[in-house]
Amino acid sequence: MKPFPVSLGGLHSDGGGVGCIRIHIFRVYPIRYLEKCEMGKSVWRNKKAEDRRMQEWENERLKMLESINRRVSDEFEKELKGAEAGCKVNYTKLSEVKSNEVLCQIACNDPEILKESLSSSQLEGVLQFQQEISNQRRQEISTRVSNAVNKLTLSKRQVSSVLKTQVVDRIKETARTFTLNIWNPTEEHLQLLKEGSGFFVYNVILKSNGDFGSTSKTYFTQDNSTFPKIKLYQRCFRSISSLHQSSSRPLINEYDTVGTIVQINKLPTNQEMWLTDGNANLLYMKIYHGADTCCLLDNVSRGRSVALLNLLYCERRLTVMHAIANQCSVVTSFPQQKFLQAQLDQHVEQLPKDLSQLLESCDKKIQNAGITLEKGMQSSISISQLSSLVETTGSYSEIDDSMEDNTLIPSRLTSTDVAMSLIDTDQYFESV
């Protein structure tokens, strides 16, 4: 008998297994990857950063194997040269030699003998013997390389993937949202779990931070019943101009937008991008991770119009709006969401014909703003401010780097994201 679904809000956040929950999924984020490193360290990456790190690791491993192969081959060749000795044979009696090994040694000392003095059967025997020796040497080198590699005890990467979703309770109406993390999701999970869909979810874990996580026994069955508040949880689009005009905070402090790239700046530990609409209204986007862990800006450039998903909302600071992007954000010229593609198309149509003039005008505004990567990192945030934002958003949780069934990953905001959204950036922005 299947367990009876329980209300999410009625569960105590002190950890433990839950037989069944009934949920509506309203956000599905890009997959993130957790690598367990030496000395107990761990690193989170988005997909592009993980693909890049995987390629780097493969290249490092390949270079090491090539180095071992060269060393073993050189050692083996030296051994062969020391063991081989010239074979002196009276060439007038060469036709009487029956040993393919002897003929091969003669051929090595004087290859022209093969053409001048060997019969067709002898030549065939020599070629066959050479092929056998070549195979044996390759096998010997391969065995030695394998033994050398085994002695090195090359470490393997320990990487787990996590699919993060935001959900609400379908049993009891509440304004509270929850996080459900699926560890090592399968292709079936990726095809099944879509935004706007409902499910009965069986055998999940409730963590002490209030997040739900999957286990090896977790499974889903679709709930096709009507969800009355489905529109309330649809994606929130904010144009850059509307961000300047409104101070209302979007649902779960998150929104999507479109714009044209003005500037991109990168440092090893953080990145920034300036965007504009067709009227030179600016949006300053900050990423508090380097490209090695949060790779979002690798395939975009100045003048490219893009859609941005899952940006964290920040309070307005004078004339320049700013937002935070993280490993759950997306920057793309080809959004999968139809409404966002329509907004991007409309934005492109409204751009002035002389795009360079618009970008130059934005450059001057940015220069007058006077914000830099280094200044953007400065902060003086108190514990009380941090706690206040946690209570306001209701969706912040600390990072737990444990694997699989332990699912304490960031609900939406990392501690850095929360802190940086509270920076008093008035000191960095002048009137534009």
N, C-alpha and C positions, 0 to 999 in steps of 0.2 A: 504494500500500500504506500502511495506517495505521501510525503509529509504535507501538512496543511500550511499554506502561506501565512506568514506573520507580517505585521506592519513594521516598516523600517524604524519609525519613530519610537516604537515601543521596546526596542532592543537596547540593552545596556552596553555602552562602549567599553567593556572590560575584557574583550577578547572571547573567542569561542566559536564553535561551529553553529551554523544556522541551517535547518533542513530545507526551507523554501522561502523565497521572497518574490513579490510580484512588483515589477518595475516598468517604468517608461524611460527609454534611453533618449536623451535629448542632445548629448554631445558624444562624439567619438573622435578621439585625438590621434595624431600620428603615433606609430609605434616608437617607443623608446627602448634603449638597450642599456643594461647594467653589466659592466665587466668587473669581476672580482680580480683584484691584482695582488701582488705580493705584500707582505706585512699587514694584511688585513684591510688594505685600501680598496676603494671601489670608485668607479667612474661611470657617470651617466652620459649617454650620447643620443642625439637624434639619428635618424636613419642615414642621412648623407655622411655625417661624421663617422658613424659606425662602418659604413662601406669603405670610407677612406682609410680608417684605422685598420680594417681587415686587409686591405690591399697593401698597406705599409708592412703589416705583420707577415703577409705572404712573401713580400719582396725580401724582407730581412731573413726569413727562413730559407728562401731560395738562394740568396747570396751565401749563407752559411753552408748550405749543402754543396754549392758549386765550389767553395773554398776547400771543403773536405774532399770532394771528388778529385780536384786538382792535386792536392797533397798526396792522396792515396795512389793516384795514377803515376805521379812522379816517383814515388817510392817503389812501386811495382816495376816500372821501367828500369830503374837502377838495378833491381834484383835480377831482371832478365838479362841485362847487359853483362852482369857479373857471371851469370851461369852459362851464357851462350859462348861457344868457342867455334872458331872456324874449322871446317871439315876439309882436309886435303884429300882430294881424289884425283886419280889419273884421268884427265878428260878424255883420253883415247878409249877408256873402258867405261865411260859414263853410261853407255847404253845398257851395261850389265847391272847398274845399281837398281835395286828393287825397293829400297826403303824410302818411303815418301818423306820421312823426317830428314834423312840425309840429303835427299834431293832439295828439300826446302832450305836447308842450311847452305847448300852450294848456291842456290838461287839468290839467297840473301847477300852472299859475298860477291857474286858476279851475276846480276840479273840478265845480262846478255846471253848467258849460257842457255836460258830457257828458250830463246828464239833459235839459237844455232844448233844445239846438240841434243835436246830432249825430244823424245818421240811424243806422239800425240797422247798415248796412254800415260807416259810419265808426266807430261804437262797437266793432264787431267788429275792425276794423283796428287801433284804438288798443290794445285788450286784447291782441291778438296781438303787436303791437310791444313793448308793455310786458313781455310774457313773454320775448320774445327778448332784450331788453335786460337783464332780470333774470338770465337764464341766462349771458349774456356777462359780466356783472359778477361773478357767482359764480365762473365759470371763471377770470377774471382774478385775483380775490382768492385763489383756490385756488393758482394758479400762483405768485403772489407769496409766499404763505405757504410753499409748498414750497421756493422759492428761499431764503427766509430761514432755514428749518430746515436746508437743506443747508449753508449758510454757517456755521451753528453747529457742525456736525460732532458731533451728539449721540453720546455714547459708548453702546455696547451692553454689556449685562451678559454676562460670560463665566462661565457656571455649568456645572459638571459634576456629575452624580449618581453616587453610589457605593453599591453593594449589598455589604455585608460579610457573609461567612459564616465560621463556624468549622468545620474539617474534621479528620478523622483518616485515616490511611493504611489502605486496604483490602488492600494487598498484604502488608505486614509489620506484625504486632502490635507496638504501641509505646504508651507512655503519653503521648507528645508530641502536642500539638495544633498545628494550623497555621491560618493565616488566608488565605482566598482572597477577593480584592476584585474585583468586577465593575464596571467603569467604564461609565457611561451604559447601565444595563441596560434591555432592552426589556420589553414586556409579556409576551413569551414566557418570558424569564428569570424574571420574577416568578411566573408560573404554574408553571414547571417546577421551580425550585429550592426545595424544601421540606425542613423539618427531618425527619430520619430517612430520607432518600433517598440512593441511591448513584449515582455517575456515573463514566464515563470522561471526562476533560476534556483536550481537545487544544489545543496551541499556547498555552501560558501563559508568563508571565515570572516568574522567581524573583529577588526583590530581595535586596540585601545584608543586609537585616534578617531574612530568612527567610520573608517573606510572599510569597504568590503573587498575581499580578495578571493580568487578562484583557487581550487585545489585540483588534484588529479582526478577527483570524482565529481567535479562540477559539470552540470549539463543544463541546456536551455530548451524550453518548449515555448513556442510562440503564443502570445496572448492577442487575439484579434479583436477583442472587445473595444468599444469606443472609449477614447480618453478625452473627457470634456475640455481640459485645459491645454490641449496640444499646441494651440497657437501661442500661448503664454511663454512656452519654452523654445519657440523657434529661434533660429539665429538672429542676432541683432546686427543690423547694418547701420553704420554711421559714416556719412560722408565727412570729409575733412572740414568743409564749411559748417556742417551741422555741429561738429565738435566745438567750433568756436562760438556757436550761437547758444548752445544748451549746456547746462551743468548737471543734468540728470544722469545718475549712475546706471549703466545697463545691468541686466540680469547677470548674476555671478561675476560682475565686474569685468565683463569680457565682451568684445565686439569685433566685427569685420569691417574692412574699409577698402578703398581703392585709391590709387594716386600715381603720380609720375615721379620717378627717382631723380633727385637733384644732386645729392652727394652720398657717398658711401665711405666710411672710415673704419679701419680695423686695427685692433691691437691684439696681442696674444691673449689678453684676459677679458676683453670686451669689444663690442662693435656698435656702430651707430649708422643710421640711415635717415636722411631728410627726404620728405616727400611733399609734393604740392598738388593742388587741384588746378583747374584752368584759370583761377583768379589769384594765383600766388599766395593762397592760404597755406601755411606750412604745418607739417606734422613731424615732430622729432621722435624717432623710434630708437630705443636703446636695448641692447642685448648684453646682459651681464655675464656672458660666457664667451670664451674664445671660439674661433671657427673649428678648433680641434674637437670640441664637444657639442657645439651648436652651430651647425653649418646651414645657414639660411640664405646667405648673400653671395654664393659662389657663381651662380648663373645669371645674375642681374647686373645692370650697369646704368650709368647716367642716361637719362632720357627714356628709359624703358617704363612703360605703364604696367603696373602690377596690382594684383589683389593680395590683401593681407588678412589672414584668418587667425582668430584666437589671440588677439592683442589684449593686454591687460590695461584697463582704463586707469588714467591718472588725472588728478584734479588739474583744472586749467591754471596755467601760470602765465599771467600777463597776455601777450599777444601770440605766444607760441604754444601750441598744444603738444603734449608729449605722451608716449605710450611705451610699454615694456613688452618685448617679445622674448619668448623662451623656447625650450625644446618642444613644447606643444604647439607652437605657432607655425604658420605656413606662409611663405612668400612665393607667389607663382604668377606667371603670365597667362596660365590656362587653368583657372579654377574649375573644379568638377561640379560645383553647385551652379545650377542654371541661373538663379537670381543674381549671384555674384558675377557671373560672366556677363549678364545683361547690364549690370552696373558698371562693369569695366568697359564694355563697348560704348555705353553712354558717355563715360568719362573721356574716352579717346575722341569721340565725336565733338566734344565740347572744348577740346584743347585748341589753342590758337594755331594758325598755320605756321607762324614763326616760333617754333618751340625753343630755339636757342635764345631768343629774347626773353622768354618767360623764365628760362633757367638762369640766365644772367641776373635778372631781377631778383630771383630767389637767392642767388649767391650773395648778393648785397645784403639782403635781409638776414641771412645766416651769419654773415660777417659782423653785422651790427649786434646780433644777439650775443655773440661772444662766448658761446658755450663750446667746450672742448671735451675730448674723451677723459682727460685727467680731471677737469673740473666736475664733470658729470659723476665721477666716482666719489666725490666728497660728500659726507653726510654727518649729521649730528642727531640721530634718532634715539629717543629714549625708550626704555622698556614699556612705559605706560602707553606711548604712542603705538608701539608694535602690538600690544595686547588689545588696544582699542580697535585696530584694523582687523585683527583676528576675529573679534566679536562681530564686527560689521559684516565681513564677508562670509563668515561661517563656513569657510571651506579650506582653510589653511591647515596644513599638517606637516610635522617634521619628517625628514627623510630617514628611512630605515633601509639599509643596504642589504638586508637579508634576502635570500633567494626563494623562489617558488612560492610555497604556501604563506610565507611571511610577506605581506603585501603593503607594508608601510612605505609607500612612495608618495611624492608630493601630490596632494589632492589637486591643486592647481597652481598655487603660488609657492615658490621656494622662499626660504628666509631672506635671501638676497632680493627677490622680487618685491616682497612685502616692504622691506626696509627702503629700497630705492623709490618706491612709489610715494614715500613720505618725505623725500628730500625737499627742502625748501630751495627750490631752484630760482626763486626770485632774484637771488644774488647773482645768478649767472645770466639772466635775461634782462636786456635793456629794452627800452621802447623801440619798436621796429617801425 
